[in-house]
Amino acid sequence: MAEDVRKAANTAGIKEFEKQYESPDCVLLDSEYCSMGRMIAVKACKISGYAYYDAVILLELVPEYGVGTDDVAAFEQKLRKENMSREEIVSDPEYARITAAFDKAIDLALAKGPCLIHDRAVREMIEERGYSCVTAQTYALDVPAKIIRAKISPLYKDLTDEEEIIKKIREEDLIRINYHKAHSDTEWGDKNIYDICINTDMFGLDYTAELLAKAMKRS
């Protein structure tokens, strides 16, 4: 039976109705490939004053680990597979070395102040360190638009076959799925694990950045 909200009970003083939102120490953003996640994240950080970190910037914090983007790219080539097990991923000798570098970099990033981390951390990692976090995902459903975005990338600018581009888009998401699997019992992309999910086809780059920044601004 539908309730008339105009006659709803008075909820004053009931804590379940009165949670006050506080901007988090960290926003974790997972993004489907070609949903413009990184560009959105950078814009949201400029609006909100948060620091932005992705794989490239995190590695710059820990040069002493000797892990470069080429090392990460080589390891991630192995993650472009469906149905990988956690054991298969973490048993790779490069996994421990790369993960140690990212973990230390994440510690340093969190210590510096409010930040957004793209794609290299999970909620458990942040909360175990005593920081609050909001998890978000950007996704896109318009395949032709994703193909155009992929062709702008230096990685795939020379591809002309659309089926091959779609395959590469899927592989990029598999890297994220499998990396997440190695760090969490949750499933990357499962909308139940995110506090915010945004369809960037609907809202576009700039407005999605504004929406995400709303969760980051500190009053």
N, C-alpha and C positions, 0 to 999 in steps of 0.2 A: 504493500500500500504506500502510495506517495505521501510524504509528509509536507505540510505547509510550513516552509522555513520561517514565515513571518510569525508563527506561533511556537517556534522552537523554544526549548527550555533554556533558562538562563545558565550559561556556562561559566560565569564569573567564579574564580576561585578553584576551578577544577583544572589541575595541572596538565592533564592530558590534552586540554584545549589551549594551553597558554605557553607552549614552548616558545622561547625567544631565540631567534636565529642569530648566531654570531659568525662572522666571517672566519674562515678556517686559516690555519697556518699554511696549508698547502692544498692546491687543487691538482688532482691527477686527471689528466686528459688522455683517454684512448680515442683514436680516430680511425675510422675506416679509410683505407687508402683512397685518395681523390675526393674526400669529403671536405677538403681544405682545412683540416684540423690545425696544422702548424701555423698557417697564416692567421687563422682565427685566434689561436692562442697568443700569438705575438701582439695582435691588436688588443685583445682583452687585457693583456698585461700592461700595455701602454695606457689604457684607460684607467686601470685600477691601481697601478703602482706596484704590482707584483713583479718579481723577477721571473724571467722565462728560462727554462732549461729543457733541452732535448739531448739526444745522444752526443751530438757534436760538442755542445757547450759543456755538458757534464764531464766529458773526457778532458777538456781543457783545464778542469779543476784539479786533475790528478795526473800530471805528466810523469810523475815518479813511477807509476804503474806500467809505463811502457806500452799501453794499449792505445792503438790508433783507430781511426775510422776504417782503415783498410782491414784491420784485424776483425772488427765487428762485421764488416760486409762479408768477409770470407766465412765467418762462422754462420752468419745468417743465410748464406746460400744453402746450408744444410737444413735450415728450418722451413724450406719451401715445400713441405710435404704434408699431405693429409694424414690424419690419424697417428701422429707421432706420440709415443708414450713419454711421460715425464722421465722415466729411467733412461730412455734413449737420449734425451736432450742433456740431462745433467751428467751423464757418464762421459760426454765428450770432454777431452782434456782442456779445450779452450773455454768451455763454459765457466769453470771455476775462476780462471784468470780474468775473464771479461766481467763476470758478475762481481768479483772482488773490487774491481776498479769502479764500476757503477755504484756499488753499495757505499763505498767511501765518498764518492762524489755527491751522492744523495745526502749523506750525513753533513757534508760541508754546505751544500745548498740550503738545507733546512736551518742550519745554524746561522746563516746569513740573514734570514728573515722570510717574510711571506713570499711564496713562490708557486709557480705552476710548473709541473713536471710532465712532459709529454712522453708517454709510452714506455717508461723505464722503471716504473714502480707500481706496487699494488697497495691497497688500503692497509693490509696487515703490516707491511713494512713501515709505513708512516706511523701508525698508531702504536706499534711496539716501541718506537723511539720516543713516544710521549707527545706527539704532535697531533693536532686535529686536521682532518682532511675532508674534502668533498670530492667525490668521484664523478666524472662526466664522460660522455661519449658523443662524438659527432658521427653522423652517418648520412649516407646519400643513397637515393633509390633510382635516380635518373642515370641509367647506364650510358646513353650517348654523351651526356655531359661529363661523366667520369672518364670516358674515352678521350675526350678533348683535353681534359685536365692532365691525363696521363701523358699525352703527346707533347705537352709543354715541358714535362720533366726531362732533364738531361739524360736520365736513365733510359727513356723510351721514345725520345724524339725522332729516332730513325725508324721506328716500327710503323708500318703502313697497314698491316693486316689487323682488322678489328678483333677477330677472334683471338689472335695472339696477344693483343693488348688486354683483352678481358682476362685471359689466362694470367698475365703478369700482375694485373690488379689483384686477382685472387691470391697469387703467391705472396704479394706484399702483405695481405691480411693474414696469411698463414704464418708468416714470420712473427707477427704480433700475437696471434693465437698461441703459437708454440712457446714463445718467450714467456708469456703470461702463465701458461700451464706449468712451466718449470718453477714458478714463484708462488703459485696460489692454487687452492683447491677449487676456486671459482672458475667460471668459464668466460673468457674474453668475449665481449659482444652480447652477453646475456643481460638483457635490460634490467633484470632484477638486482644486479650488483651495482648499478649506477644510481647516483642521486639525481642526476640530470642527463637526459638524452635529447639531443636536438637534431632534427632533420634539416640539414643545411640546404637542401633543395627548396624547402619551404621558406626559410628565413634569410638565406643569402649570407655572404661572408661578413659584411659589416654589422648587420643586425644580430647575427649569431654571436659575434664578438661582444656586442653590447649586452646581450642576455647573459653570457657567461661572466662578464665583468660585474654584473649585478650581484653575483654570488661571492665576489672577491672584494668588493669595496668595503672599506672599514669606516664606520661612522664615528 
